[in-house]
Amino acid sequence: MQATDVPTHLANESRRALSSTLYDQRACPLCSDPRIASHLKVVSKPKAESLRFEELKPYWHGFFKEKAFFSYYRCEGCGTLYCRDFFTKDQLDQLYHQMPDNTAGVPVEALRKTQEGYFRLLKQYSTLRGDYLEVGPDIGLFTDFCVKEGAFERYWLFEPNTAVRNSLETLLKGKTWQIFPEFLNFNRLPDRRITTVSMIHVLDHLTDPKSLLLEMKKKLAPGAVLLFVTHDESSLLAKMTKSKWPPYCLQHPLLFNPGTITKLLESAGYKVLSIKKSSNYYPVTYLAKHLFWAAGLKKIPLPSWNSFALPFKLGNIMTVAQAPSAS
């Protein structure tokens, strides 16, 4: 062994020491019990926990490049898939305030069709009246459906990305609204007033979703309806693409499947009314590019057919839940 070589066990100890110094370490966010074991499920090369914060910033957003994410573990108690190591709150604040909008290169009309599918499901369960709460509306594609087809008295939006504020203000013109430039602070909301909630790709961004759901209950009117859209880590696409599945990324400290999101909501006192696979609209070329990338074929030239978008059920689920009728 050369003098510069480091034994494997010492290298592993060094990585663990780096992770414990730079990032938060936690138990399963649903069980919250460090005594419950978990086993390693999905890893990237390099592992995010082996890199310093400044080294991880280039991996924070963007497609079609090499990936680094915190290793995912499966809780042996409830089955939740989560990262045992993850960013601290201060690190997350830095990253989210530097983030562009979430269109990810997909044409707006294709995104609008996807969001319309979410809204149609919500419309089956919500009266679309009372006070509306949306967390992470981004440029407001889903909000726009609620404004045009709903009869809400007031709109409460939490959106930390200040770059999209003008878009939200424009579509809310003539309505009563409040946009909070932070991710979540339910103390800003009135008690027992919110009748409808939407969180589209929000729960899988949270380090402690159960605490949020419990805290939110006192702000909800009896029987309030909630819509969640999350990635489905049990989907066929996730199984086929393995560690190259796009939702395995730095932005997701945990990922759900129909069983684990049901356990989460029920543990917080909500009733699950519906879980359905969602259809996402993508231009054919965009989808092909993702599939080729996952297969390791990164430089195949493809035509630009962005106007030709088709619906695909690729691994997202829509969950509708209901708050208790009485506290």
C-alpha positions as CSV (number, residue, x, y, z in Angstrom):
1,M,0.0,0.0,0.0
2,Q,1.4,3.4,-1.0
3,A,1.6,6.2,1.6
4,T,-1.2,8.1,-0.1
5,D,-3.6,5.1,0.0
6,V,-6.3,5.2,2.6
7,P,-7.9,2.0,4.0
8,T,-11.5,1.6,3.1
9,H,-12.7,1.6,6.7
10,L,-10.9,4.9,7.3
11,A,-12.3,6.5,4.2
12,N,-15.8,5.5,5.3
13,E,-15.2,6.9,8.8
14,S,-14.0,10.1,7.1
15,R,-17.2,10.4,5.0
16,R,-19.4,9.7,8.0
17,A,-17.6,12.4,10.0
18,L,-18.1,14.9,7.1
19,S,-21.8,14.1,6.9
20,S,-22.4,14.5,10.6
21,T,-20.5,17.8,10.6
22,L,-22.2,19.4,7.5
23,Y,-25.7,17.9,7.3
24,D,-28.6,16.9,9.5
25,Q,-29.0,13.3,10.4
26,R,-32.4,11.9,11.3
27,A,-34.7,8.9,11.8
28,C,-37.7,8.1,9.7
29,P,-39.8,11.3,9.4
30,L,-43.0,9.3,9.9
31,C,-41.9,6.9,12.8
32,S,-39.5,9.5,14.4
33,D,-37.9,6.7,16.3
34,P,-34.1,6.2,15.9
35,R,-34.5,2.7,17.3
36,I,-36.3,1.5,14.2
37,A,-33.9,0.1,11.7
38,S,-33.7,1.1,8.0
39,H,-31.8,-0.4,5.1
40,L,-30.0,1.3,2.2
41,K,-32.1,1.4,-0.9
42,V,-30.8,3.9,-3.6
43,V,-27.5,5.6,-3.9
44,S,-25.8,7.9,-6.4
45,K,-22.2,8.2,-7.4
46,P,-20.9,10.3,-5.8
47,K,-23.0,10.2,-2.7
48,A,-24.2,13.7,-1.6
49,E,-23.3,13.0,2.0
50,S,-19.6,12.6,0.9
51,L,-19.5,16.1,-0.6
52,R,-19.3,19.5,1.0
53,F,-22.2,22.0,0.7
54,E,-20.5,24.2,-1.9
55,E,-19.8,21.1,-4.0
56,L,-23.5,20.1,-4.0
57,K,-24.8,23.5,-5.2
58,P,-24.4,22.6,-9.0
59,Y,-26.5,19.5,-8.5
60,W,-29.4,21.3,-6.9
61,H,-31.5,21.7,-10.0
62,G,-31.4,21.0,-13.7
63,F,-31.8,17.9,-15.9
64,F,-29.6,16.0,-18.2
65,K,-26.4,16.1,-16.1
66,E,-24.7,13.8,-13.7
67,K,-26.5,13.3,-10.4
68,A,-25.6,13.4,-6.8
69,F,-28.2,12.9,-4.1
70,F,-28.4,11.8,-0.4
71,S,-28.7,8.1,-0.1
72,Y,-32.3,6.8,0.4
73,Y,-33.1,4.3,3.1
74,R,-36.3,2.2,3.6
75,C,-37.8,2.3,7.1
76,E,-38.4,-1.2,8.3
77,G,-41.3,0.1,10.5
78,C,-43.5,2.0,8.1
79,G,-41.9,1.5,4.7
80,T,-41.1,5.2,4.1
81,L,-38.3,5.9,1.7
82,Y,-36.2,8.8,3.1
83,C,-32.7,10.3,3.3
84,R,-31.0,9.7,6.7
85,D,-28.7,12.6,5.9
86,F,-30.0,15.9,4.5
87,F,-29.4,19.6,4.3
88,T,-29.8,21.8,7.3
89,K,-32.5,24.5,7.4
90,D,-30.1,27.3,6.6
91,Q,-28.7,25.4,3.7
92,L,-32.2,24.8,2.3
93,D,-33.0,28.4,2.6
94,Q,-30.0,29.3,0.5
95,L,-30.8,26.8,-2.1
96,Y,-34.5,27.5,-2.5
97,H,-34.0,31.3,-2.8
98,Q,-31.6,30.6,-5.7
99,M,-34.0,28.3,-7.6
100,P,-35.6,29.2,-10.9
101,D,-39.3,28.4,-11.7
102,N,-40.2,24.7,-12.0
103,T,-41.1,24.5,-15.6
104,A,-37.9,22.5,-16.2
105,G,-37.9,23.2,-20.0
106,V,-41.5,21.8,-20.5
107,P,-43.7,24.1,-22.6
108,V,-46.3,26.0,-20.5
109,E,-49.3,24.6,-22.4
110,A,-48.2,21.0,-21.6
111,L,-47.7,21.9,-18.0
112,R,-51.2,23.6,-18.0
113,K,-52.8,20.4,-19.2
114,T,-51.1,18.4,-16.5
115,Q,-52.3,20.8,-13.8
116,E,-55.8,20.8,-15.2
117,G,-55.9,17.0,-14.5
118,Y,-55.1,17.7,-10.9
119,F,-57.8,20.4,-10.7
120,R,-60.5,18.1,-12.1
121,L,-59.8,15.6,-9.3
122,L,-60.0,18.4,-6.7
123,K,-63.2,19.7,-8.2
124,Q,-64.9,16.3,-7.5
125,Y,-64.4,16.8,-3.7
126,S,-64.2,20.5,-3.0
127,T,-67.0,23.1,-3.2
128,L,-64.3,25.6,-4.3
129,R,-65.7,28.1,-1.8
130,G,-64.3,29.6,1.4
131,D,-60.6,30.2,1.9
132,Y,-58.0,28.6,-0.4
133,L,-54.5,27.7,0.6
134,E,-51.8,26.7,-1.8
135,V,-48.2,25.9,-0.9
136,G,-45.6,26.3,-3.7
137,P,-47.8,27.7,-6.5
138,D,-44.7,28.6,-8.6
139,I,-46.0,30.5,-11.6
140,G,-49.6,29.8,-10.7
141,L,-50.8,27.4,-13.3
142,F,-53.0,25.5,-10.8
143,T,-54.0,28.7,-9.0
144,D,-55.3,30.0,-12.3
145,F,-57.9,27.2,-12.5
146,C,-59.0,27.9,-8.9
147,V,-59.4,31.6,-9.7
148,K,-61.3,31.1,-12.9
149,E,-63.6,28.2,-11.9
150,G,-63.8,28.6,-8.1
151,A,-65.6,31.0,-5.9
152,F,-63.1,31.4,-3.1
153,E,-63.4,34.4,-0.8
154,R,-59.7,34.6,-0.1
155,Y,-56.4,33.1,-1.5
156,W,-53.5,32.4,0.8
157,L,-50.3,31.4,-1.0
158,F,-46.8,30.4,0.3
159,E,-44.1,30.9,-2.4
160,P,-40.5,31.6,-1.4
161,N,-39.4,32.1,-5.1
162,T,-39.8,35.9,-5.4
163,A,-39.1,35.7,-9.2
164,V,-42.6,34.4,-9.8
165,R,-44.5,36.9,-7.5
166,N,-45.5,39.2,-10.4
167,S,-47.1,36.3,-12.3
168,L,-49.1,35.4,-9.2
169,E,-50.2,38.9,-8.5
170,T,-51.4,39.3,-12.1
171,L,-53.6,36.2,-12.1
172,L,-55.0,37.2,-8.6
173,K,-55.9,40.7,-9.7
174,G,-59.4,41.7,-8.4
175,K,-59.3,39.0,-5.7
176,T,-58.5,39.1,-2.0
177,W,-55.2,37.5,-1.5
178,Q,-52.0,37.3,0.5
179,I,-48.7,35.9,-0.8
180,F,-46.1,35.0,1.8
181,P,-42.4,35.0,0.6
182,E,-41.5,32.1,2.8
183,F,-42.1,28.4,2.4
184,L,-44.3,27.8,5.4
185,N,-45.5,29.7,8.4
186,F,-49.0,28.8,9.4
187,N,-49.0,31.3,12.2
188,R,-49.8,33.8,9.5
189,L,-53.2,32.1,8.8
190,P,-56.5,32.5,10.5
191,D,-57.8,29.5,12.6
192,R,-60.4,27.2,11.2
193,R,-60.9,29.1,8.0
194,I,-59.2,27.2,5.2
195,T,-61.6,25.0,3.2
196,T,-59.4,23.8,0.4
197,V,-55.6,23.1,0.3
198,S,-53.4,22.1,-2.6
199,M,-49.8,21.0,-2.3
200,I,-48.4,20.0,-5.7
201,H,-45.0,18.3,-5.3
202,V,-44.5,19.8,-1.9
203,L,-44.8,16.9,0.6
204,D,-41.7,15.2,-0.9
205,H,-39.7,18.4,-0.4
206,L,-40.4,18.5,3.4
207,T,-38.1,17.1,6.0
208,D,-40.9,16.7,8.5
209,P,-44.2,16.4,6.7
210,K,-46.1,14.9,9.7
211,S,-45.4,17.9,11.9
212,L,-46.6,20.2,9.1
213,L,-49.9,18.3,8.7
214,L,-50.5,18.3,12.4
215,E,-49.8,22.0,12.7
216,M,-52.0,22.8,9.7
217,K,-55.1,21.1,11.2
218,K,-56.0,24.0,13.5
219,K,-56.1,26.3,10.4
220,L,-58.6,24.1,8.5
221,A,-62.3,24.4,8.5
222,P,-64.1,21.2,9.6
223,G,-64.1,18.8,6.7
224,A,-61.6,20.8,4.6
225,V,-60.4,19.1,1.4
226,L,-56.7,18.7,0.6
227,L,-55.0,17.7,-2.6
228,F,-51.5,16.4,-2.7
229,V,-49.5,15.5,-5.8
230,T,-46.3,13.4,-5.1
231,H,-43.9,11.2,-7.0
232,D,-44.6,7.5,-6.7
233,E,-41.3,5.7,-5.9
234,S,-43.1,2.3,-6.4
235,S,-43.9,3.2,-10.1
236,L,-42.8,1.0,-13.0
237,L,-40.6,3.9,-14.3
238,A,-38.8,4.2,-11.0
239,K,-38.1,0.5,-11.0
240,M,-36.9,0.6,-14.6
241,T,-34.6,3.6,-14.4
242,K,-33.4,2.9,-10.8
243,S,-31.0,5.5,-9.5
244,K,-31.4,7.6,-12.7
245,W,-35.1,8.2,-11.9
246,P,-35.4,12.0,-11.9
247,P,-37.2,12.3,-8.5
248,Y,-34.1,10.8,-6.9
249,C,-32.5,14.2,-6.3
250,L,-31.3,16.7,-3.7
251,Q,-34.7,18.4,-3.5
252,H,-36.5,15.3,-2.1
253,P,-35.6,14.2,1.4
254,L,-38.3,11.5,1.2
255,L,-40.5,9.9,-1.5
256,F,-43.9,8.2,-1.2
257,N,-45.9,5.4,-2.7
258,P,-49.7,5.0,-2.2
259,G,-49.2,3.0,1.0
260,T,-46.8,5.3,2.7
261,I,-48.6,8.5,1.9
262,T,-51.8,6.9,3.3
263,K,-49.9,6.0,6.5
264,L,-48.6,9.6,6.8
265,L,-52.0,11.3,6.4
266,E,-53.8,8.9,8.7
267,S,-51.2,9.2,11.4
268,A,-51.8,13.0,11.3
269,G,-55.6,12.5,11.7
270,Y,-56.7,12.9,8.0
271,K,-59.0,10.6,6.0
272,V,-57.8,9.6,2.6
273,L,-60.6,9.9,0.1
274,S,-58.8,9.0,-3.2
275,I,-55.4,8.0,-4.6
276,K,-55.0,8.0,-8.3
277,K,-52.2,7.9,-10.8
278,S,-51.9,11.3,-12.6
279,S,-51.3,11.9,-16.3
280,N,-48.4,14.2,-17.2
281,Y,-48.3,15.9,-20.6
282,Y,-44.9,16.0,-22.2
283,P,-43.6,16.8,-25.7
284,V,-42.6,13.5,-27.3
285,T,-39.0,14.7,-27.8
286,Y,-38.6,15.8,-24.2
287,L,-39.7,12.5,-22.9
288,A,-37.5,10.6,-25.3
289,K,-34.5,12.7,-24.2
290,H,-35.2,11.7,-20.6
291,L,-35.5,8.0,-21.5
292,F,-32.3,8.0,-23.5
293,W,-30.5,9.8,-20.7
294,A,-31.6,7.2,-18.2
295,A,-30.3,4.5,-20.5
296,G,-26.9,6.2,-20.8
297,L,-27.4,7.5,-24.3
298,K,-26.7,11.2,-23.8
299,K,-25.8,12.6,-27.2
300,I,-28.6,11.4,-29.6
301,P,-29.9,14.3,-31.7
302,L,-33.6,14.6,-31.6
303,P,-36.1,16.9,-33.5
304,S,-37.9,19.7,-31.6
305,W,-41.6,18.8,-31.5
306,N,-42.5,20.7,-28.4
307,S,-46.0,21.5,-29.7
308,F,-46.9,17.7,-29.8
309,A,-47.6,16.8,-26.2
310,L,-49.1,13.5,-25.1
311,P,-50.4,12.3,-21.7
312,F,-48.3,9.7,-19.9
313,K,-48.8,8.0,-16.5
314,L,-45.1,8.0,-15.5
315,G,-45.0,7.8,-11.8
316,N,-46.9,10.6,-10.0
317,I,-49.9,10.1,-7.8
318,M,-52.7,12.4,-6.7
319,T,-54.1,12.0,-3.2
320,V,-57.2,13.7,-1.9
321,A,-57.7,13.8,1.9
322,Q,-60.1,15.3,4.3
323,A,-59.7,17.1,7.6
324,P,-61.7,15.9,10.6
325,S,-65.3,17.2,10.7
326,A,-64.7,18.5,14.2
327,S,-61.6,19.2,16.3
